[in-house]
Amino acid sequence: MKTVLEILSGIRLEFDFTASDSFIRDGMLDSYDVMTLVAELEQSYGVTIAGVDIVPENFCNLAAIQNLLSKSAAKP
Amino acid sequence: MNFSFSHRRISGVLAVVPANERSFVDEMSNFNFPPARSLKLKQVMGYDKHRIVEGPVCASDLGCFALEYAFGHGFVGRNQIDALLVVTQSPDYFMPPTSSVIQGRLGLKQDLFCMDINQGCAGFLIGLLEAFLLLGQDSVSKVALLNVDVLSRKVSPRDRNSYPLIGDAASLTLVERSEDPTPIHANLKMDGAAREALMIPAGGFRLPSTPETAVLEDDGENNLRAKDHLRMDGSAIFNFVQVEVPPLVEDLLRTAGASAGDVDYFLFHQPNRFMLQKLAERMQVPYEKMPSNVVEHYGNSSGVTIPLVIAHNLRERLLRDSVRACLAGFGVGLTWSSMLLRLGPLEFCELIEFP
């Protein structure tokens, strides 16, 4: 299974995602990158991320993405 | 706002797409994005091909083509139409209305109610509501609802967020009275406070087009577009759809005393595959009951996508059978609307090309 960091780096090779706590504000992910990220997270982790959870604050840093994965995995 | 009707039906659907087909892969070099990143997006969003007009083709050109085809194939008589509704965001002129242009070009009778409606992705629903209302008049027996847009002419080819998914198209939907008393339920909401999430800023009277409004600007995400071009806040629109559409449809079904399981097809506006799959998941509807394949074949043609999803996926079945369909449109305005009705058997259902 790919780590979140590996998935992020696969989408935007040019950025160091450990060096930011606000990927959106720092221009590292745009809204369309977020959709690509959601699709890859769902595939790698076998979760379904709800459409209403696809908002910038859930993708602003590694901790937020991990929280979202935990929340999505807990849903039936 | 809720609506209900009875003794109304859609008797035929004709969808028209330009013959000119472009592919996302061929157009990728226009965008300021690494190919690998664009290809990932292609897979997620369902971008593949789209149909756009070549040259100065206008809404009335596609509209006249659809009506002439319908007259020529005996779908409806030239003098049988009592109302012509044209739903478009890309009119030939500010004035006169495109419906008047079409009436004049085709020599339609003067005893005809012509009306333009400026609506987009919910425009099929808005048009149907208007058609059903007009059919309450004794003098109106058949309404020709034309949804048509040539918005590719207002989208920057350097805008990877919008250009790959835009499609031009037209549809003619014939709406008339019926013996069937089965209720048709519909609902509608609008939020003009959020109007700037999807707009063409320049070209109207508020900000007329000038050489300055034609200058391409970077949106901060490497998309180049001018104020004369369509711009969409993708994140805001995505969230709006996910938050607002499922409860709207739930309310519709509750009002109708139906459940999602009673619906054969959820024929929704087609923004992109990803957004529709997320809607289906939220509404616990199987993907196969909510087709999401219009964008990959034709692009997103605003108010035409629902007739296109019907003609592309269901035309054979609807010529001999009927289905219980839930329609939903959502977009510019912002506007969102849904409708539950029995669709079919249709007298005609075709998908044709504009040369």
Interface residues (C-beta under 8 A of the other chain):
Chain A: I11 R12 L13 G27 D30 S31 Y32 D33 V34 M35 T36 V38 A39 E40 T48 A50 G51 V52 I54 V55 P56
Chain B: P34 R37 K40 L41 Q43 V44 M45 R160 N161 G220 E221 G234 S235 F238 N239 V241 Q242 V243 F274 M275 K278 L279 E281 R282
